[in-house]
């Protein structure tokens, strides 16, 4: 019979893994896609379905980290006026803009991204999601 401490540790580990999976399922990333995204690295632009559309990125783990930070931890969950003017310095590939436009569809957003590759991805993501009033 296995040691009860071993079973408790195994159960705790299993619950932690389920919690992490459930965390990403809140934004439509299931277990299979989570595993696939974690394997996507190297040169080139990758894409996945995110919030119903094709979202482009460079590295799977960076994408997942940003999704967790922006959509799950929600540091941009603010109380702003109905049509705020937002300046996003370091807009990366556009996840923060996507989040803010969900919260404030009428917001005007000025986005700045100094990395040329990220800037090109940012522009494509903005076009894919048909985000208006983003410069």
Backbone as JSON Lines, residues from 0, in Angstrom:
{"i":0,"aa":"X","n":[0.85,-1.18,0.0],"ca":[0.0,0.0,0.0],"c":[0.9,1.24,0.0]}
{"i":1,"aa":"X","n":[0.64,2.22,-0.89],"ca":[1.47,3.42,-0.94],"c":[1.36,4.24,0.34]}
{"i":2,"aa":"X","n":[2.43,4.92,0.63],"ca":[2.49,5.83,1.78],"c":[1.46,6.93,1.62]}
{"i":3,"aa":"X","n":[0.75,7.29,2.69],"ca":[-0.29,8.32,2.6],"c":[0.3,9.69,2.24]}
{"i":4,"aa":"X","n":[1.54,9.97,2.68],"ca":[2.19,11.23,2.32],"c":[2.42,11.3,0.81]}
{"i":5,"aa":"X","n":[2.81,10.16,0.23],"ca":[3.02,10.1,-1.22],"c":[1.71,10.37,-1.95]}
{"i":6,"aa":"X","n":[0.62,9.76,-1.51],"ca":[-0.67,9.95,-2.15],"c":[-1.16,11.39,-2.0]}
{"i":7,"aa":"X","n":[-0.93,11.98,-0.83],"ca":[-1.31,13.38,-0.63],"c":[-0.52,14.3,-1.55]}
{"i":8,"aa":"X","n":[0.78,14.05,-1.68],"ca":[1.62,14.86,-2.56],"c":[1.2,14.69,-4.02]}
{"i":9,"aa":"X","n":[0.9,13.47,-4.4],"ca":[0.45,13.19,-5.76],"c":[-0.88,13.9,-6.05]}
{"i":10,"aa":"X","n":[-1.8,13.84,-5.1],"ca":[-3.09,14.5,-5.23],"c":[-2.92,16.02,-5.33]}
{"i":11,"aa":"X","n":[-2.05,16.57,-4.52],"ca":[-1.8,18.02,-4.53],"c":[-1.21,18.43,-5.88]}
{"i":12,"aa":"X","n":[-0.25,17.64,-6.38],"ca":[0.36,17.94,-7.67],"c":[-0.68,17.88,-8.79]}
{"i":13,"aa":"X","n":[-1.53,16.87,-8.75],"ca":[-2.57,16.72,-9.76],"c":[-3.53,17.92,-9.73]}
{"i":14,"aa":"X","n":[-3.94,18.34,-8.54],"ca":[-4.84,19.49,-8.41],"c":[-4.17,20.76,-8.93]}
{"i":15,"aa":"X","n":[-2.87,20.93,-8.65],"ca":[-2.15,22.1,-9.16],"c":[-2.12,22.1,-10.68]}
{"i":16,"aa":"X","n":[-1.89,20.95,-11.28],"ca":[-1.87,20.85,-12.74],"c":[-3.24,21.18,-13.32]}
{"i":17,"aa":"X","n":[-4.3,20.66,-12.71],"ca":[-5.65,20.97,-13.18],"c":[-5.95,22.45,-13.04]}
{"i":18,"aa":"X","n":[-5.51,23.06,-11.96],"ca":[-5.73,24.49,-11.75],"c":[-5.08,25.29,-12.87]}
{"i":19,"aa":"X","n":[-3.84,24.92,-13.22],"ca":[-3.15,25.62,-14.3],"c":[-3.87,25.45,-15.63]}
{"i":20,"aa":"X","n":[-4.34,24.25,-15.9],"ca":[-5.06,24.01,-17.14],"c":[-6.36,24.79,-17.16]}
{"i":21,"aa":"X","n":[-7.08,24.78,-16.05],"ca":[-8.32,25.52,-15.97],"c":[-8.1,27.02,-16.12]}
{"i":22,"aa":"X","n":[-6.96,27.48,-15.65],"ca":[-6.63,28.89,-15.76],"c":[-6.64,29.33,-17.22]}
{"i":23,"aa":"X","n":[-5.99,28.57,-18.1],"ca":[-5.95,28.93,-19.51],"c":[-7.25,28.6,-20.22]}
{"i":24,"aa":"X","n":[-8.02,27.65,-19.72],"ca":[-9.3,27.34,-20.36],"c":[-10.25,28.53,-20.25]}
{"i":25,"aa":"X","n":[-10.03,29.42,-19.31],"ca":[-10.86,30.62,-19.18],"c":[-10.75,31.52,-20.41]}
{"i":26,"aa":"X","n":[-9.67,31.38,-21.18],"ca":[-9.5,32.15,-22.41],"c":[-9.51,31.24,-23.63]}
{"i":27,"aa":"X","n":[-10.07,30.05,-23.48],"ca":[-10.26,29.15,-24.61],"c":[-9.05,28.32,-25.02]}
{"i":28,"aa":"X","n":[-8.07,28.2,-24.14],"ca":[-6.9,27.38,-24.45],"c":[-7.02,26.08,-23.67]}
{"i":29,"aa":"X","n":[-7.33,25.0,-24.37],"ca":[-7.49,23.71,-23.7],"c":[-6.13,23.04,-23.48]}
{"i":30,"aa":"X","n":[-6.16,21.89,-22.85],"ca":[-4.94,21.17,-22.49],"c":[-4.08,20.88,-23.71]}
{"i":31,"aa":"X","n":[-4.69,20.39,-24.78],"ca":[-3.94,20.02,-25.98],"c":[-3.25,21.24,-26.59]}
{"i":32,"aa":"X","n":[-3.98,22.35,-26.74],"ca":[-3.37,23.56,-27.31],"c":[-2.3,24.13,-26.39]}
{"i":33,"aa":"X","n":[-2.51,24.02,-25.1],"ca":[-1.51,24.48,-24.15],"c":[-0.19,23.73,-24.36]}
{"i":34,"aa":"X","n":[-0.28,22.42,-24.48],"ca":[0.93,21.61,-24.72],"c":[1.57,21.98,-26.05]}
{"i":35,"aa":"X","n":[0.76,22.15,-27.09],"ca":[1.28,22.52,-28.41],"c":[1.96,23.88,-28.37]}
{"i":36,"aa":"X","n":[1.33,24.85,-27.74],"ca":[1.9,26.2,-27.67],"c":[3.23,26.22,-26.93]}
{"i":37,"aa":"X","n":[3.33,25.41,-25.89],"ca":[4.58,25.36,-25.12],"c":[5.74,24.81,-25.95]}
{"i":38,"aa":"X","n":[5.44,24.07,-27.0],"ca":[6.47,23.49,-27.85],"c":[6.89,24.41,-29.0]}
{"i":39,"aa":"X","n":[6.13,25.47,-29.24],"ca":[6.42,26.35,-30.37],"c":[7.51,27.35,-30.02]}
{"i":40,"aa":"X","n":[8.67,27.12,-30.56],"ca":[9.79,28.05,-30.35],"c":[10.62,28.08,-31.63]}
{"i":41,"aa":"X","n":[11.67,28.85,-31.6],"ca":[12.53,28.94,-32.78],"c":[12.16,30.13,-33.65]}
{"i":42,"aa":"X","n":[12.81,30.2,-34.79],"ca":[12.6,31.33,-35.69],"c":[11.25,31.26,-36.38]}
{"i":43,"aa":"X","n":[10.76,32.41,-36.74],"ca":[9.52,32.47,-37.51],"c":[8.32,32.9,-36.69]}
{"i":44,"aa":"X","n":[7.29,33.27,-37.43],"ca":[6.04,33.72,-36.84],"c":[5.11,32.51,-36.73]}
{"i":45,"aa":"X","n":[4.49,32.37,-35.57],"ca":[3.52,31.31,-35.34],"c":[2.15,31.93,-35.15]}
{"i":46,"aa":"X","n":[1.12,31.1,-35.13],"ca":[-0.22,31.62,-34.88],"c":[-1.06,30.54,-34.2]}
{"i":47,"aa":"X","n":[-2.09,31.01,-33.53],"ca":[-3.07,30.13,-32.9],"c":[-4.4,30.85,-32.89]}
{"i":48,"aa":"X","n":[-5.44,30.11,-32.68],"ca":[-6.75,30.72,-32.52],"c":[-6.82,31.28,-31.1]}
{"i":49,"aa":"X","n":[-7.18,32.55,-31.0],"ca":[-7.31,33.18,-29.69],"c":[-8.51,34.1,-29.72]}
{"i":50,"aa":"X","n":[-9.45,33.86,-28.84],"ca":[-10.69,34.64,-28.77],"c":[-11.39,34.68,-30.12]}
{"i":51,"aa":"X","n":[-11.36,33.53,-30.81],"ca":[-12.13,33.38,-32.04],"c":[-11.46,33.81,-33.33]}
{"i":52,"aa":"X","n":[-10.21,34.27,-33.25],"ca":[-9.52,34.7,-34.47],"c":[-8.08,34.22,-34.44]}
{"i":53,"aa":"X","n":[-7.42,34.35,-35.58],"ca":[-6.03,33.94,-35.72],"c":[-5.12,35.01,-35.11]}
{"i":54,"aa":"X","n":[-4.37,34.61,-34.09],"ca":[-3.47,35.54,-33.4],"c":[-2.03,35.12,-33.67]}
{"i":55,"aa":"X","n":[-1.2,36.08,-34.08],"ca":[0.2,35.78,-34.4],"c":[1.12,36.12,-33.24]}
{"i":56,"aa":"X","n":[2.22,35.38,-33.14],"ca":[3.21,35.57,-32.09],"c":[4.53,34.96,-32.53]}
{"i":57,"aa":"X","n":[5.57,35.12,-31.7],"ca":[6.89,34.59,-32.04],"c":[7.23,33.31,-31.29]}
{"i":58,"aa":"X","n":[6.99,33.26,-30.02],"ca":[7.35,32.13,-29.16],"c":[6.15,31.68,-28.34]}
{"i":59,"aa":"X","n":[5.91,30.39,-28.29],"ca":[4.75,29.86,-27.57],"c":[4.74,30.21,-26.1]}
{"i":60,"aa":"X","n":[5.89,30.01,-25.43],"ca":[5.93,30.3,-23.99],"c":[5.77,31.79,-23.7]}
{"i":61,"aa":"X","n":[6.32,32.64,-24.56],"ca":[6.15,34.08,-24.38],"c":[4.68,34.46,-24.56]}
{"i":62,"aa":"X","n":[4.03,33.86,-25.55],"ca":[2.61,34.11,-25.78],"c":[1.78,33.7,-24.56]}
{"i":63,"aa":"X","n":[2.04,32.5,-24.06],"ca":[1.29,32.01,-22.88],"c":[1.54,32.89,-21.66]}
{"i":64,"aa":"X","n":[2.79,33.31,-21.47],"ca":[3.11,34.19,-20.35],"c":[2.32,35.5,-20.46]}
{"i":65,"aa":"X","n":[2.29,36.06,-21.67],"ca":[1.57,37.33,-21.86],"c":[0.06,37.16,-21.69]}
{"i":66,"aa":"X","n":[-0.48,36.04,-22.19],"ca":[-1.91,35.77,-22.0],"c":[-2.24,35.68,-20.52]}
{"i":67,"aa":"X","n":[-1.41,34.94,-19.79],"ca":[-1.63,34.8,-18.36],"c":[-1.58,36.15,-17.66]}
{"i":68,"aa":"X","n":[-0.55,36.93,-17.99],"ca":[-0.39,38.23,-17.36],"c":[-1.54,39.18,-17.69]}
{"i":69,"aa":"X","n":[-1.87,39.31,-18.96],"ca":[-2.86,40.31,-19.38],"c":[-4.3,39.86,-19.13]}
{"i":70,"aa":"X","n":[-4.65,38.64,-19.53],"ca":[-6.04,38.2,-19.48],"c":[-6.44,37.49,-18.2]}
{"i":71,"aa":"X","n":[-5.49,36.86,-17.53],"ca":[-5.85,36.1,-16.33],"c":[-5.53,36.86,-15.04]}
{"i":72,"aa":"X","n":[-4.38,37.52,-15.01],"ca":[-4.04,38.32,-13.82],"c":[-4.67,39.7,-13.89]}
{"i":73,"aa":"X","n":[-4.96,40.17,-15.07],"ca":[-5.68,41.41,-15.35],"c":[-5.13,42.68,-14.68]}
{"i":74,"aa":"X","n":[-3.87,42.99,-14.93],"ca":[-3.35,44.24,-14.36],"c":[-3.95,45.49,-15.01]}
{"i":75,"aa":"X","n":[-4.57,45.33,-16.19],"ca":[-5.18,46.46,-16.89],"c":[-6.67,46.58,-16.61]}
{"i":76,"aa":"X","n":[-7.15,45.84,-15.64],"ca":[-8.57,45.94,-15.27],"c":[-8.73,47.23,-14.46]}
{"i":77,"aa":"X","n":[-9.1,48.27,-15.16],"ca":[-9.17,49.6,-14.58],"c":[-10.57,50.16,-14.72]}
{"i":78,"aa":"X","n":[-10.85,51.16,-13.96],"ca":[-12.09,51.9,-14.12],"c":[-11.73,53.21,-14.8]}
{"i":79,"aa":"X","n":[-12.06,53.28,-16.08],"ca":[-11.75,54.47,-16.87],"c":[-13.04,55.05,-17.42]}
{"i":80,"aa":"X","n":[-12.95,56.25,-17.95],"ca":[-14.11,56.85,-18.59],"c":[-14.54,56.02,-19.8]}
{"i":81,"aa":"X","n":[-15.7,56.29,-20.32],"ca":[-16.28,55.49,-21.41],"c":[-15.4,55.45,-22.66]}
{"i":82,"aa":"X","n":[-14.8,56.57,-23.02],"ca":[-13.95,56.64,-24.22],"c":[-12.56,57.14,-23.83]}
{"i":83,"aa":"X","n":[-11.79,56.33,-23.14],"ca":[-10.47,56.8,-22.7],"c":[-9.48,56.9,-23.86]}
{"i":84,"aa":"X","n":[-8.48,57.72,-23.66],"ca":[-7.34,57.8,-24.58],"c":[-6.2,57.09,-23.86]}
{"i":85,"aa":"X","n":[-5.7,56.01,-24.46],"ca":[-4.7,55.16,-23.82],"c":[-3.43,55.17,-24.64]}
{"i":86,"aa":"X","n":[-2.31,55.32,-23.98],"ca":[-0.99,55.22,-24.63],"c":[-0.34,53.95,-24.12]}
{"i":87,"aa":"X","n":[-0.05,53.05,-25.04],"ca":[0.57,51.75,-24.7],"c":[2.01,51.77,-25.2]}
{"i":88,"aa":"X","n":[2.92,52.04,-24.29],"ca":[4.35,52.08,-24.63],"c":[4.94,50.69,-24.38]}
{"i":89,"aa":"X","n":[5.34,50.05,-25.45],"ca":[5.81,48.67,-25.36],"c":[4.63,47.74,-25.59]}
{"i":90,"aa":"X","n":[3.91,47.96,-26.69],"ca":[2.67,47.24,-26.98],"c":[2.92,45.78,-27.37]}
{"i":91,"aa":"X","n":[4.15,45.41,-27.61],"ca":[4.52,44.04,-27.96],"c":[3.72,43.57,-29.17]}
{"i":92,"aa":"X","n":[2.97,42.48,-29.05],"ca":[2.23,41.92,-30.18],"c":[0.74,42.22,-30.12]}
{"i":93,"aa":"X","n":[0.32,43.0,-29.13],"ca":[-1.04,43.5,-29.09],"c":[-2.02,42.88,-28.11]}
{"i":94,"aa":"X","n":[-1.57,42.01,-27.23],"ca":[-2.51,41.41,-26.28],"c":[-3.12,42.44,-25.34]}
{"i":95,"aa":"X","n":[-2.33,43.39,-24.88],"ca":[-2.87,44.42,-23.98],"c":[-3.9,45.28,-24.71]}
{"i":96,"aa":"X","n":[-3.65,45.56,-25.98],"ca":[-4.59,46.36,-26.77],"c":[-5.9,45.59,-26.95]}
{"i":97,"aa":"X","n":[-5.78,44.31,-27.27],"ca":[-6.96,43.46,-27.42],"c":[-7.78,43.44,-26.13]}
{"i":98,"aa":"X","n":[-7.11,43.28,-25.0],"ca":[-7.78,43.27,-23.7],"c":[-8.49,44.62,-23.46]}
{"i":99,"aa":"X","n":[-7.76,45.71,-23.66],"ca":[-8.33,47.03,-23.4],"c":[-9.49,47.35,-24.32]}
{"i":100,"aa":"X","n":[-9.42,46.9,-25.57],"ca":[-10.53,47.15,-26.49],"c":[-11.76,46.31,-26.12]}
{"i":101,"aa":"X","n":[-11.55,45.15,-25.49],"ca":[-12.7,44.39,-24.98],"c":[-13.36,45.15,-23.84]}
{"i":102,"aa":"X","n":[-12.57,45.76,-22.99],"ca":[-13.1,46.5,-21.84],"c":[-13.67,47.85,-22.25]}
{"i":103,"aa":"X","n":[-13.01,48.51,-23.2],"ca":[-13.39,49.86,-23.63],"c":[-13.39,49.92,-25.16]}
{"i":104,"aa":"X","n":[-14.45,49.41,-25.8],"ca":[-14.48,49.36,-27.27],"c":[-14.32,50.72,-27.94]}
{"i":105,"aa":"X","n":[-14.71,51.79,-27.28],"ca":[-14.62,53.13,-27.87],"c":[-13.3,53.83,-27.54]}
{"i":106,"aa":"X","n":[-12.41,53.17,-26.85],"ca":[-11.13,53.79,-26.48],"c":[-10.31,54.11,-27.72]}
{"i":107,"aa":"X","n":[-9.55,55.19,-27.62],"ca":[-8.54,55.5,-28.62],"c":[-7.21,55.06,-28.02]}
{"i":108,"aa":"X","n":[-6.46,54.28,-28.78],"ca":[-5.2,53.75,-28.24],"c":[-4.06,54.12,-29.18]}
{"i":109,"aa":"X","n":[-3.05,54.73,-28.6],"ca":[-1.8,54.99,-29.3],"c":[-0.81,53.95,-28.82]}
{"i":110,"aa":"X","n":[-0.38,53.09,-29.73],"ca":[0.51,51.99,-29.37],"c":[1.9,52.24,-29.92]}
{"i":111,"aa":"X","n":[2.9,51.97,-29.1],"ca":[4.3,52.1,-29.5],"c":[5.0,50.78,-29.22]}
{"i":112,"aa":"X","n":[5.68,50.26,-30.23],"ca":[6.48,49.04,-30.06],"c":[7.78,49.22,-30.83]}
{"i":113,"aa":"X","n":[8.92,49.29,-30.11],"ca":[10.21,49.55,-30.77],"c":[10.81,48.37,-31.54]}
{"i":114,"aa":"X","n":[10.44,47.14,-31.21],"ca":[10.98,45.98,-31.9],"c":[10.25,45.81,-33.24]}
{"i":115,"aa":"X","n":[11.0,45.85,-34.34],"ca":[10.38,45.83,-35.67],"c":[9.54,44.58,-35.92]}
{"i":116,"aa":"X","n":[10.03,43.41,-35.54],"ca":[9.27,42.18,-35.77],"c":[7.98,42.18,-34.95]}
{"i":117,"aa":"X","n":[8.08,42.54,-33.68],"ca":[6.87,42.62,-32.85],"c":[5.9,43.66,-33.39]}
{"i":118,"aa":"X","n":[6.45,44.78,-33.91],"ca":[5.59,45.82,-34.47],"c":[4.8,45.3,-35.66]}
{"i":119,"aa":"X","n":[5.45,44.55,-36.54],"ca":[4.75,43.98,-37.7],"c":[3.67,42.99,-37.27]}
{"i":120,"aa":"X","n":[3.98,42.17,-36.27],"ca":[2.99,41.23,-35.74],"c":[1.83,42.0,-35.1]}
{"i":121,"aa":"X","n":[2.16,43.04,-34.34],"ca":[1.16,43.9,-33.71],"c":[0.19,44.45,-34.75]}
{"i":122,"aa":"X","n":[0.71,44.98,-35.84],"ca":[-0.14,45.54,-36.89],"c":[-1.07,44.48,-37.48]}
{"i":123,"aa":"X","n":[-0.53,43.29,-37.73],"ca":[-1.34,42.2,-38.29],"c":[-2.44,41.78,-37.31]}
{"i":124,"aa":"X","n":[-2.1,41.68,-36.03],"ca":[-3.1,41.29,-35.04],"c":[-4.21,42.33,-34.92]}
{"i":125,"aa":"X","n":[-3.85,43.6,-34.97],"ca":[-4.85,44.67,-34.92],"c":[-5.79,44.57,-36.13]}
{"i":126,"aa":"X","n":[-5.22,44.3,-37.31],"ca":[-6.04,44.16,-38.52],"c":[-6.94,42.93,-38.44]}
{"i":127,"aa":"X","n":[-6.4,41.8,-37.97],"ca":[-7.19,40.56,-37.86],"c":[-8.41,40.75,-36.98]}
{"i":128,"aa":"X","n":[-8.23,41.44,-35.86],"ca":[-9.32,41.66,-34.92],"c":[-10.17,42.87,-35.28]}
{"i":129,"aa":"X","n":[-9.79,43.55,-36.37],"ca":[-10.52,44.72,-36.83],"c":[-10.7,45.76,-35.73]}
{"i":130,"aa":"X","n":[-9.62,46.01,-35.0],"ca":[-9.67,46.98,-33.91],"c":[-9.61,48.39,-34.47]}
{"i":131,"aa":"X","n":[-10.57,49.18,-34.12],"ca":[-10.68,50.57,-34.58],"c":[-10.08,51.51,-33.54]}
{"i":132,"aa":"X","n":[-9.69,52.67,-34.01],"ca":[-9.13,53.73,-33.16],"c":[-7.85,53.28,-32.47]}
{"i":133,"aa":"X","n":[-7.04,52.51,-33.18],"ca":[-5.72,52.1,-32.67],"c":[-4.7,52.58,-33.68]}
{"i":134,"aa":"X","n":[-3.75,53.37,-33.2],"ca":[-2.7,53.9,-34.06],"c":[-1.37,53.43,-33.56]}
